[in-house]
């Protein structure tokens, strides 16, 4: 499958019974930071000398919001391969292994390993922000924090934390997003104005990250929102943790360039794949007896697919024509008024039929609209026969003679 990548050749691939011809290319690698380090063969430690897989920024500058370009030289095949050839990979926090992706044309593996929003923000920086907030607050404020969360009333589509926020280690990305909706009000007046403001700035930045398209003006607004949040985040929490976070650095200095090159973040997020992983792997695994797990999971997935397929099938009811036993009378719609007047005294009609044709002219508008088109209030007419009308449309083509 990957051979044509090296040969710059095309392949034929059969998908859904159709043969498709194309040139395969690796555009982006969507992953969390540890996996990005695996692809780029950089050290998986924020304490390494150069922990960012995008650039050669020193670990001491990870929380620096005023970096010069010379302090964050971008990694590429050329400058990283020099360290490998000179046997000095340790100086650039590189594994002493030849990188497989160096030989693939038109690919810079260091910027192709894009930041995944779910791991980068929801389960990453936002997780840290809540964790540091709890460390910043006093014990009485933490109790008030948990009580406020527990007292939030139920609302459709909103996760309720009835016991407060005792532990955030096992929270999912969806649960962190639910916290974003309410936590601005939870932290209000618990510490200082900056604490409330950092969550406001976070929400502004997060909403911008979910835009479907970006213009250059949008990117400038987005960069300012990132800077405003990052400055407050560092101001509040640097004394607590030191903030040696590659994710903080890459979000501030690399995400805008990534959007310029690869498009909106929505196009390279793992949210869809992670939700499928939960449905098709985690849940079936819990339902298994933990023996011969793969076989059991495949059986459950196959059954689920069959059930979903049956539910998606459209079932059409076969219409059964009515059998008419007799024809009482016929008339034209244009003569409906005369017909009704005549049938009011028809002795062959029973009482209900007679009431059906007794209609004042004032009620006529209830039974017709659109310039007299009759709608479905008919009670007595049992069969409508339309005359066969043939419509001819005449087209005239004028062909000019062209001399050659």
C-alpha positions in Angstrom: 0.0 0.0 0.0 2.8 2.4 0.8 5.2 1.4 -2.0 3.8 4.0 -4.5 4.5 6.7 -2.0 8.3 6.1 -2.5 8.0 5.6 -6.3 5.8 8.6 -6.9 3.5 6.2 -8.8 -0.3 5.8 -9.2 -2.4 2.9 -8.0 -5.8 1.3 -8.6 -7.9 0.7 -5.6 -11.2 -1.1 -5.5 -13.7 0.7 -3.2 -17.4 -0.4 -2.9 -17.1 -2.4 -6.1 -15.6 0.5 -8.1 -12.0 0.7 -9.3 -10.4 4.1 -8.5 -7.1 5.3 -10.0 -5.2 7.9 -8.0 -1.8 9.1 -6.7 -1.5 8.3 -3.0 -0.2 11.0 -0.8 0.2 11.5 3.0 -1.3 14.8 3.8 -1.6 14.8 7.6 -1.0 12.5 10.5 -3.7 13.0 13.2 -2.6 12.0 16.6 -1.9 13.0 20.2 1.5 14.5 21.2 3.1 11.1 22.3 2.1 9.5 18.9 3.4 12.6 17.1 6.8 12.1 18.8 6.7 8.4 17.6 6.2 9.5 14.0 8.8 12.2 14.2 11.2 10.1 16.4 11.6 12.9 19.0 11.9 12.3 22.7 8.6 11.7 24.5 9.4 13.9 27.5 8.7 17.5 28.2 11.9 17.6 30.2 14.0 16.9 27.1 16.1 19.7 25.7 13.9 20.2 22.6 10.5 18.7 23.4 8.5 20.1 20.5 8.1 17.9 17.5 7.4 21.0 15.3 10.5 23.0 16.1 13.7 23.2 18.0 12.5 25.3 20.9 14.3 24.9 24.2 12.4 23.4 27.2 13.0 26.6 29.1 11.1 28.6 26.5 7.9 26.4 26.4 6.0 29.0 28.3 7.7 32.0 26.7 5.0 34.1 24.8 7.6 36.4 23.2 9.8 34.0 21.2 11.9 35.1 18.3 12.0 33.0 15.1 15.6 32.1 15.9 14.5 30.6 19.1 12.1 28.2 17.4 13.6 26.9 14.2 11.2 24.6 12.4 12.2 21.0 12.1 12.5 19.5 8.6 14.1 16.5 6.9 17.3 18.5 6.1 18.2 19.8 9.5 17.2 16.7 11.4 19.0 14.3 9.1 22.2 16.3 9.7 22.0 15.4 13.4 21.5 11.7 12.4 24.4 11.7 9.9 26.7 13.4 12.4 25.6 11.0 15.2 24.5 14.0 17.3 20.7 13.2 17.6 20.8 13.7 21.3 21.5 17.4 20.8 18.1 17.8 19.0 16.2 15.3 21.3 16.0 12.8 18.4 16.0 9.1 18.6 19.1 7.6 17.0 17.0 5.9 14.3 16.7 6.6 10.6 13.2 8.1 10.0 11.1 6.0 7.6 9.2 9.2 6.4 12.4 11.0 5.3 12.3 9.0 2.0 8.7 9.9 1.1 8.6 12.7 -1.5 6.7 15.9 -0.7 6.3 15.1 3.0 7.6 17.0 6.0 6.6 14.6 8.8 7.3 17.2 11.4 4.6 19.6 10.4 2.3 16.9 8.9 1.7 15.5 12.5 -1.0 18.1 13.2 -2.4 19.0 16.6 -5.6 17.1 17.3 -8.1 19.4 19.1 -9.7 16.7 21.3 -6.4 15.6 22.8 -4.7 18.9 22.6 -7.5 21.1 24.2 -10.3 19.0 25.7 -8.2 16.3 27.3 -5.0 18.4 27.4 -4.8 22.1 28.2 -8.4 22.3 29.6 -7.7 19.3 31.8 -4.6 21.1 33.2 -6.6 24.4 33.6 -9.2 22.8 35.8 -6.6 20.8 37.7 -4.5 24.0 38.4 -7.7 25.9 39.4 -8.4 23.4 42.1 -4.8 23.7 43.4 -5.1 27.5 43.3 -8.3 27.6 45.4 -8.5 27.2 49.2 -10.3 24.3 50.8 -13.4 26.3 51.5 -13.4 27.6 47.9 -13.1 24.1 46.5 -16.1 23.0 48.6 -18.0 26.0 47.2 -16.8 25.1 43.7 -18.1 21.5 44.0 -21.4 22.6 45.6 -22.1 25.0 42.7 -21.4 22.3 40.1 -23.7 19.9 42.0 -26.5 22.4 42.2 -26.7 23.1 38.4 -30.2 22.0 37.3 -30.8 19.3 34.7 -30.9 20.4 31.1 -31.2 18.4 27.9 -27.8 17.5 26.5 -25.9 18.7 29.5 -23.9 16.4 31.8 -24.8 16.8 35.5 -22.1 16.3 38.1 -24.3 15.5 41.0 -21.3 14.9 43.4 -19.3 17.9 42.3 -16.0 17.7 40.5 -14.1 15.3 42.9 -11.9 13.7 40.2 -11.3 14.8 36.6 -8.9 11.9 35.7 -11.6 9.8 34.0 -13.6 12.6 32.4 -14.3 12.3 28.7 -13.9 15.0 26.1 -17.7 15.5 26.0 -17.8 15.9 29.7 -15.1 18.6 29.6 -17.1 20.4 26.9 -20.1 20.3 29.2 -18.0 21.9 31.9 -17.0 24.7 29.5 -20.7 25.7 29.3 -21.1 26.3 33.0 -17.7 26.7 34.7 -17.5 30.5 34.1 -20.3 30.9 36.6 -18.9 28.2 38.9 -15.6 30.0 39.5 -17.1 33.5 39.7 -15.7 35.3 42.8 -13.9 32.2 44.1 -10.4 33.7 43.7 -10.0 36.8 41.6 -11.2 38.3 38.3 -8.4 36.7 36.3 -9.6 33.2 37.2 -13.1 34.0 35.7 -11.5 35.8 32.8 -9.2 32.9 31.8 -12.3 30.6 31.4 -14.1 33.3 29.4 -11.0 33.7 27.1 -10.8 29.9 26.8 -14.4 29.7 25.5 -13.8 32.5 23.0 -10.7 30.7 21.7 -12.4 27.3 21.7 -15.4 28.5 19.7 -13.1 30.1 17.1 -11.2 26.8 16.8 -14.4 25.1 15.7 -15.0 27.4 12.7 -15.5 25.5 9.4 -13.5 28.0 7.3 -10.9 30.6 8.0 -10.1 33.9 6.2 -6.9 35.7 6.9 -8.8 38.1 9.1 -10.3 35.2 11.0 -6.8 33.8 11.7 -5.7 37.2 13.1 -8.6 37.2 15.4 -8.0 33.6 16.4 -4.3 34.3 17.1 -5.2 37.2 19.3 -7.7 35.0 21.2 -5.0 32.4 21.7 -2.5 35.0 22.9 -5.0 36.6 25.3 -5.9 33.2 26.8 -2.2 32.0 27.0 -1.1 35.2 28.7 -3.7 34.8 31.5 -3.1 31.0 31.7 0.6 31.6 32.3 0.1 34.5 34.7 -2.3 32.4 36.9 -0.7 29.0 36.9 3.1 29.3 36.2 4.0 29.4 39.8 2.0 26.2 40.4 3.4 24.0 37.7 6.2 25.7 35.7 4.1 25.0 32.6 6.6 22.9 30.7 3.9 21.8 28.2 4.8 21.2 24.6 1.0 21.5 23.9 0.9 25.0 25.2 3.8 26.0 23.0 2.6 24.3 19.8 -0.9 25.7 20.3 0.3 29.3 20.5 3.1 29.1 17.9 2.1 26.4 15.4 -1.7 26.0 15.1 -2.2 29.1 12.9 0.4 28.0 10.4 -1.1 24.5 10.4 -4.5 25.9 9.5 -3.0 28.0 6.7 -1.4 24.8 5.3 -4.0 22.1 5.9 -7.3 24.0 6.5 -9.7 24.2 9.4 -9.1 22.1 12.5 -12.4 20.3 12.0 -10.9 18.6 9.0 -8.2 16.8 11.1 -9.6 16.0 14.4 -9.9 12.5 16.0 -13.3 13.1 17.6 -15.1 11.0 15.0 -12.6 8.1 15.2 -12.5 8.2 19.0 -16.3 8.0 19.2 -16.2 5.0 16.8 -13.5 3.4 19.0 -15.8 3.7 22.0 -18.8 2.2 20.1 -17.0 -0.6 18.3 -14.1 -1.5 20.7 -14.5 -0.3 24.3 -18.2 -1.2 24.8 -18.0 -4.6 23.1 -14.8 -5.3 25.1 -16.7 -4.6 28.4 -19.5 -6.9 27.3 -17.1 -9.8 26.5 -15.9 -12.4 29.0 -12.3 -11.3 28.2 -11.5 -14.6 26.5 -10.9 -14.7 22.8 -11.9 -11.0 22.8 -11.4 -10.3 19.1 -13.8 -13.0 18.0 -16.4 -11.9 20.4 -16.1 -8.2 19.4 -16.4 -9.1 15.7 -19.6 -11.1 16.4 -21.1 -8.1 18.3 -20.2 -5.7 15.6 -21.6 -7.9 12.9 -24.9 -8.3 14.8 -25.0 -4.5 15.4 -24.5 -3.9 11.7 -27.3 -6.3 10.7 -29.7 -4.6 13.2 -28.8 -1.1 11.9 -29.2 -2.3 8.3 -32.7 -3.6 9.0 -33.6 -0.4 10.7 -32.4 1.7 7.7 -34.4 -0.3 5.1 -37.4 1.6 3.9 -40.6 -0.4 4.1 -43.2 0.6 1.6 -46.8 -0.3 2.1 -48.6 -1.6 -1.0 -51.6 0.5 -1.6 -54.8 -1.5 -2.0 -57.3 0.0 -4.4 -60.9 0.5 -3.1 -63.6 -1.6 -4.7 -66.6 0.5 -5.7 -69.9 -1.3 -5.5 -72.0 1.4 -7.3 -71.8 4.8 -8.7 -74.3 7.3 -7.2 -73.8 10.2 -9.7 -71.1 12.2 -11.4 -70.6 15.9 -12.0 -68.1 18.6 -13.0 -66.2 20.7 -10.5 -67.2 23.8 -12.4 -70.9 22.9 -11.7 -70.4 22.0 -8.0 -72.8 24.7 -6.8 -75.7 23.6 -9.0 -75.0 20.0 -8.2 -75.2 20.6 -4.4 -78.4 22.6 -4.7 -80.0 19.8 -6.6 -78.8 17.0 -4.2 -80.1 18.7 -1.1 -83.5 17.3 -1.7 -82.4 14.0 -3.2 -84.5 11.3 -1.5 -81.9 8.6 -2.3 -79.4 10.1 0.0 -79.3 9.3 3.7 -79.1 11.9 6.4 -75.3 12.0 6.6 -74.9 12.3 2.9 -77.4 15.1 2.8 -75.5 17.1 5.4 -72.4 16.6 3.4 -73.7 18.5 0.4 -75.5 21.3 2.4 -72.8 24.0 2.4 -73.2 27.7 2.5 -71.4 29.8 0.0 -69.5 31.5 2.9 -68.0 28.1 3.7 -66.7 27.6 0.2 -63.4 29.2 0.9 -62.7 26.5 3.5 -62.7 23.9 0.8 -60.8 25.6 -1.9 -57.8 27.9 -2.4 -55.2 28.8 -5.0 -57.8 30.2 -7.5 -60.3 27.5 -7.0 -58.2 24.4 -6.6 -60.2 21.9 -4.5 -58.6 20.2 -1.5 -59.4 17.2 0.6 -62.7 18.1 2.3 -64.6 16.0 -0.1 -67.0 13.6 1.6 -69.3 12.4 -1.1 -67.3 12.1 -4.3 -65.8 8.6 -4.4 -64.1 8.7 -7.8 -62.4 11.4 -9.8 -61.8 10.8 -13.5 -59.5 13.2 -15.3 -59.9 13.8 -19.0 -56.9 12.8 -21.0 -55.4 16.1 -22.3 -52.4 16.2 -24.6 -50.3 19.4 -24.5 -48.2 20.3 -27.5 -45.2 22.6 -27.2 -43.8 24.0 -30.4 -40.2 25.0 -30.6 -38.7 27.0 -33.5 -35.1 26.6 -34.4 -33.5 29.3 -36.5 -30.4 27.9 -38.2 -28.1 30.4 -39.8 -26.0 29.2 -42.7 -22.3 29.5 -42.0 -20.0 29.9 -45.0 -16.6 28.3 -44.7 
